[in-house]
Amino acid sequence: MNPTSRLTGAAAAVTPWRVALTTVSLAALLTTGWSLYAVGRHYEAPTVVAAAAVAVFDGIAYACQHLASEASKEGRSAVGARLATLAMAGTSVYLNDFHADLIHGGPAASVLFSVPTLALLAVSELAWAGPRAAARASRGEQPYRPPAFGGWAWLLAPAKAGQAVKSRALDHIETAGRAPAPPPPKDRTATAVLREKFAEMDPGDAVRIAHDAQPDMPPAELAALLVTYGVIVDAVQVALVLGRTPASITVERDDAPDAPHDAPEVTGPLAIDKAQAIRDAAAALGAKPKAAEIVDHVLRVNRITVDEPYVRTVLSRARRKPKRQSDTERTGFYP
C-alpha cells in the first residue's frame, strides 16, 4: 500500500471526529453560555460582560483541563490544574442551577443548563487520555488497567472479581506504575550467566577471582580465559593487577658437613697490617709521597686509619732496614 494513501486515509478518519467534536463543543458552550448570560443580565451586568461569563467559567475550566493533560504527558503533577478545573466547572454548574430556579424550570431546567458543561469536560478528558497514555508508555510507565472479567464473572462471583481488581491495583502501586521486567530466557547457560555477572564487575576484581581459581596459570593464559567470559584484558593488564615480577631462578646448596665438594675450598684474603699497608701505599704513590697522601691512600684502599707520625716512623724504619730481593719484588719500595 502506498504510504501517501495510508496518510490520506488516516487524515480522512480523523477529520470527521474533529468536525463532530467541534460541533458538540460549540453546542455545549452555546447552551451553558446562554444560561450564564441570563444570570449576568439578571444582576444587570452589561451585555458584553454577561456574554463573557461563559469564557470566564467554562473557558477557564476547559483550559485548566488541557493544562492538566499536558502535565500528565510530561510526567509532572496535574493535581493543581485538575482542582482548578473542578472548581470552575462546579461554579458554572451552580450558576446554571441558579438560572433554572430563576425561571422556575425545576430539575429538568437545571440538568439542561448544567450537563453540557460536564459533558464537554468529560469528552475532552477522554480524547486526551490516549496521548497521555502514549507519553507515559514512552517513559517506561504502565497505566493501571482493571482486568476485564466480563459481565458474567461480576454477576456470578462479584466478591472474587473485586478482590482480583484490588490485588491488581496494589501490585500496580507497589511497582510505581513501571512495566515489569521481561523474564530471563530459560535456555541460558552457565557461561551466559557468568558473562552477565563479569560484565557488571570491575575488571580488576574479575582478574583476581580468576587468579584465585587458577593460581598457577600464567598471565597470558589467564587473560585468554577471561576473554571467553566477556572480560577483555591482555597479559600485561593481568600482570599489572596481580603485581607479578619476572621469574627468578633459585639455586639450592647442600651445606651439610658430609656433603661432597666438587671444588676445593677457597680461603679469603690474608689480613694486612698497618705497616705493610703504609709501605704498599708509598710504593704505589711514587717517589717521595707526602705522609698525608699515604694516610688517605691507606684509608681509601685498605680501610685502615693511620696518622702521619706513624707513617713517618714506618717509612724511616723501612729505609734503615736492609732490603731483601723478595721484599723489593713484593712491595716495589726503595729507599
ROZA-907361 format. One record per residue (C-alpha): residue in one letter; chain; x, y, z. Coordinates in steps of 0.02 Angstrom, whole numbers. Each point is the difference from the previous one (the first is absolute). Example, Ala and Ser with C-alpha at 12.3 -4.5 7.8 and 13.67 -1.06 7.14 Angstrom:
// residues 2
resn / chain / u / v / w
A / A / 615 / -225 / 390
S / A / 69 / 172 / -33
This chain:
// residues 335
resn / chain / u / v / w
M / A / 0 / 0 / 0
N / A / 63 / 172 / -43
P / A / 55 / 100 / 155
T / A / -83 / 155 / -72
S / A / -166 / -90 / -12
R / A / 19 / -62 / 180
L / A / 28 / 177 / 62
T / A / -148 / 61 / -102
G / A / -110 / -136 / 75
A / A / 56 / 44 / 177
A / A / -35 / 184 / -31
A / A / -171 / -44 / -69
A / A / -38 / -103 / 155
V / A / 53 / 140 / 118
T / A / -94 / 140 / -89
P / A / -177 / -61 / 38
W / A / 46 / -22 / 183
R / A / 69 / 177 / 8
V / A / -155 / 69 / -84
A / A / -116 / -94 / 118
L / A / 99 / 53 / 154
T / A / 0 / 182 / -55
T / A / -187 / -3 / -33
V / A / -41 / -78 / 168
S / A / 117 / 120 / 91
L / A / -79 / 153 / -79
A / A / -174 / -63 / 39
A / A / 45 / -33 / 181
L / A / 80 / 171 / 18
L / A / -151 / 86 / -76
T / A / -122 / -91 / 115
T / A / 93 / 30 / 161
G / A / 56 / 172 / -59
W / A / -178 / 59 / -26
S / A / -40 / -54 / 178
L / A / 149 / 95 / 71
Y / A / -45 / 151 / -108
A / A / -176 / 0 / 74
V / A / 70 / -3 / 177
G / A / 114 / 146 / -41
R / A / -143 / 101 / -73
H / A / -104 / -43 / 154
Y / A / 127 / 96 / 102
E / A / -5 / 143 / -128
A / A / 174 / -37 / -66
P / A / 43 / 83 / -167
T / A / -35 / -104 / -154
V / A / 185 / -25 / -39
V / A / 40 / -52 / 178
A / A / -148 / -118 / 7
A / A / 53 / -80 / -165
A / A / 178 / -19 / 63
A / A / -60 / -104 / 148
V / A / 12 / -159 / -102
A / A / 184 / 35 / -35
V / A / 32 / 38 / 183
F / A / -70 / -163 / 69
D / A / -10 / -133 / -135
G / A / 149 / 67 / -98
I / A / 114 / 2 / 153
A / A / -57 / -175 / 49
Y / A / 38 / -64 / -175
A / A / 171 / 85 / -1
C / A / 46 / -72 / 171
Q / A / -50 / -172 / -60
H / A / 114 / 20 / -150
L / A / 144 / 53 / 113
A / A / -31 / -152 / 110
S / A / 11 / -113 / -152
E / A / 164 / 80 / -56
A / A / 73 / -19 / 174
S / A / -45 / -185 / 2
K / A / 82 / -27 / -170
E / A / 161 / 83 / 62
G / A / 4 / -101 / 161
R / A / -41 / 148 / 113
S / A / -133 / 11 / 133
A / A / -171 / 53 / -67
V / A / -87 / 16 / 169
G / A / -5 / 191 / -1
A / A / -70 / 13 / -176
R / A / -133 / -133 / 34
L / A / -54 / 84 / 162
A / A / -18 / 165 / -94
T / A / -102 / -90 / -133
L / A / -118 / -71 / 131
A / A / -17 / 169 / 86
M / A / -45 / 95 / -159
A / A / -115 / -138 / -63
G / A / -88 / -9 / 169
T / A / -26 / 188 / 0
S / A / -73 / -7 / -176
V / A / -120 / -141 / 50
Y / A / -54 / 98 / 153
L / A / -42 / 152 / -107
N / A / -94 / -109 / -125
D / A / -103 / -72 / 142
F / A / -31 / 175 / 64
H / A / -65 / 51 / -172
A / A / -119 / -150 / 2
D / A / -71 / 64 / 165
L / A / -19 / 176 / -71
I / A / -112 / -60 / -139
H / A / -84 / -130 / 112
G / A / 54 / -139 / -118
G / A / 30 / -128 / 135
P / A / 123 / -146 / -11
A / A / -24 / -21 / -187
A / A / 60 / 177 / -36
S / A / 145 / -23 / 121
V / A / 56 / -156 / -93
L / A / -24 / 84 / -169
F / A / 110 / 148 / 46
S / A / 138 / -87 / 100
V / A / 27 / -170 / -84
P / A / 76 / 73 / -162
T / A / 146 / 71 / 100
L / A / 33 / -167 / 86
A / A / -21 / -96 / -164
L / A / 124 / 113 / -90
L / A / 131 / -25 / 135
A / A / -30 / -189 / 0
V / A / 20 / -14 / -190
S / A / 159 / 105 / 6
E / A / 72 / -108 / 140
L / A / -32 / -159 / -97
A / A / 70 / 73 / -161
W / A / 163 / 48 / 85
A / A / 19 / -166 / 93
G / A / 79 / -86 / -151
P / A / 145 / 123 / -25
R / A / 33 / 1 / 188
A / A / 10 / -190 / 4
A / A / 118 / -2 / -150
A / A / 115 / 129 / 83
R / A / 4 / -100 / 162
A / A / 38 / -161 / -95
S / A / 148 / 86 / -86
R / A / 71 / 38 / 173
G / A / -16 / -183 / 52
E / A / -156 / 27 / 106
Q / A / -151 / -115 / -9
P / A / -172 / 73 / 41
Y / A / -116 / -102 / 108
R / A / -130 / -100 / -93
P / A / -131 / -99 / 96
P / A / -13 / -181 / -57
A / A / -144 / -31 / -120
F / A / -96 / -146 / 74
G / A / -162 / 28 / -93
G / A / -176 / 20 / 64
W / A / -27 / -185 / 43
A / A / 153 / -3 / 114
W / A / -60 / 153 / 96
L / A / -175 / -73 / 11
L / A / 51 / -174 / 60
A / A / 151 / 43 / 109
P / A / -3 / 185 / 42
A / A / 105 / -19 / 159
K / A / 136 / -99 / -87
A / A / 4 / 120 / -147
G / A / 10 / 150 / 115
Q / A / 143 / -81 / 97
A / A / 95 / -32 / -163
V / A / -22 / 181 / -53
K / A / 64 / 60 / 168
S / A / 149 / -116 / -7
R / A / 45 / 63 / -174
A / A / -13 / 180 / 62
L / A / 116 / -35 / 148
D / A / 129 / -80 / -114
H / A / -7 / 152 / -114
I / A / 28 / 118 / 147
E / A / 146 / -101 / 69
T / A / 90 / 1 / -168
A / A / -31 / 188 / -19
G / A / -82 / -27 / -167
R / A / 158 / -71 / -79
A / A / -13 / -137 / -129
P / A / 57 / -169 / 69
A / A / 170 / -59 / -56
P / A / -5 / -136 / -132
P / A / 37 / -173 / 71
P / A / 173 / -69 / -40
P / A / 6 / -132 / -136
K / A / -7 / -178 / 64
D / A / 137 / -67 / -111
R / A / 141 / 105 / 72
T / A / 161 / -93 / 32
A / A / 119 / 19 / 146
T / A / 122 / 92 / -113
A / A / -133 / 126 / -50
V / A / -44 / 31 / 183
L / A / 184 / 24 / 45
R / A / 21 / 118 / -148
E / A / -137 / 112 / 69
K / A / 77 / -6 / 174
F / A / 176 / 42 / -61
A / A / -69 / 138 / -113
E / A / -64 / 92 / 155
M / A / 162 / -30 / 97
D / A / 160 / 102 / 7
P / A / 130 / -80 / -116
G / A / 129 / -1 / 140
D / A / -117 / -98 / 112
A / A / -33 / -123 / -141
V / A / 187 / -26 / -23
R / A / 25 / -35 / 185
I / A / -145 / -123 / 4
A / A / 70 / -93 / -150
H / A / 173 / -3 / 79
D / A / -70 / -72 / 161
A / A / -83 / -138 / -102
Q / A / 156 / -34 / -105
P / A / 151 / 59 / 103
D / A / 128 / -92 / -108
M / A / -62 / 68 / -166
P / A / 116 / 130 / -82
P / A / -67 / 173 / -42
A / A / -19 / -36 / -187
E / A / -107 / -154 / 26
L / A / -97 / 86 / 139
A / A / -41 / 145 / -117
A / A / -58 / -121 / -136
L / A / -113 / -85 / 128
L / A / -77 / 164 / 53
V / A / -33 / 51 / -181
T / A / -111 / -154 / -19
Y / A / -108 / 71 / 140
G / A / -13 / 172 / -78
V / A / 139 / 86 / 101
I / A / 114 / 77 / -133
V / A / 174 / 9 / 78
D / A / 175 / -44 / -59
A / A / 148 / -83 / 84
V / A / 82 / 165 / 49
Q / A / -159 / 62 / 86
V / A / -17 / -165 / 93
A / A / 181 / 10 / 58
L / A / -24 / 180 / 58
V / A / -155 / -45 / 101
L / A / 83 / -150 / 81
G / A / 166 / 92 / 29
R / A / 101 / -139 / -83
T / A / 192 / 15 / -5
P / A / 117 / -84 / -125
A / A / 35 / -181 / 36
S / A / 155 / -30 / 106
I / A / 115 / -152 / 5
T / A / 38 / -76 / 170
V / A / 161 / -99 / 24
E / A / 0 / -119 / 146
R / A / 162 / -41 / 92
D / A / 35 / -149 / 106
D / A / 100 / 69 / 147
A / A / 0 / -160 / 100
P / A / 172 / -41 / 77
D / A / 7 / -171 / -82
A / A / -54 / 61 / -172
P / A / 128 / -30 / -139
H / A / 85 / 153 / -75
D / A / 33 / 17 / -185
A / A / 130 / 137 / 24
P / A / 129 / 33 / 135
E / A / -44 / 127 / 130
V / A / 71 / 174 / -28
T / A / 53 / 100 / 149
G / A / -22 / 186 / 11
P / A / 141 / 124 / -23
L / A / 129 / 14 / 140
A / A / -15 / 150 / 115
I / A / 129 / 138 / -25
D / A / 76 / 97 / 143
K / A / 18 / 189 / 8
A / A / 186 / 4 / -36
Q / A / -16 / -106 / -156
A / A / -146 / 106 / -58
I / A / 106 / 158 / 21
R / A / 146 / -76 / -96
D / A / -115 / -57 / -140
A / A / -77 / 174 / -10
A / A / 171 / 81 / -9
A / A / 50 / -116 / -141
A / A / -162 / 35 / -93
L / A / 10 / 191 / 17
G / A / 173 / 15 / -78
A / A / 158 / 90 / 58
K / A / -5 / 97 / 163
P / A / -188 / 2 / 35
K / A / -64 / 111 / 139
A / A / -56 / -77 / 163
A / A / -176 / 73 / -22
E / A / -17 / -81 / -172
I / A / 49 / -169 / 73
V / A / -128 / 21 / 141
D / A / -138 / 32 / -128
H / A / 55 / -145 / -111
V / A / 4 / -125 / 143
L / A / -173 / 56 / 58
R / A / -73 / -9 / -176
V / A / 77 / -165 / -55
N / A / 25 / -101 / 159
R / A / -134 / 82 / 109
I / A / 133 / 24 / 136
T / A / 20 / 161 / 97
V / A / 179 / 59 / 35
D / A / 76 / 167 / 47
E / A / 144 / 95 / -80
P / A / 129 / -26 / 141
Y / A / -26 / -187 / -10
V / A / 21 / 8 / -190
R / A / 167 / 90 / 19
T / A / 58 / -127 / 130
V / A / -41 / -148 / -113
L / A / 86 / 79 / -149
S / A / 153 / 43 / 105
R / A / 14 / -180 / 61
A / A / -19 / -62 / -178
R / A / 149 / 108 / -57
R / A / 113 / -62 / 140
K / A / -47 / -183 / -23
P / A / 105 / -95 / -129
K / A / -106 / -52 / -148
R / A / -15 / -177 / -63
Q / A / -34 / -42 / -178
S / A / -170 / -76 / 45
D / A / -57 / 157 / 92
T / A / 52 / 110 / -144
E / A / -94 / -104 / -122
R / A / -155 / -7 / 112
T / A / -12 / 184 / 51
G / A / 99 / 86 / -136
F / A / 61 / 125 / 132
Y / A / 177 / 65 / -3
P / A / 84 / 118 / 124
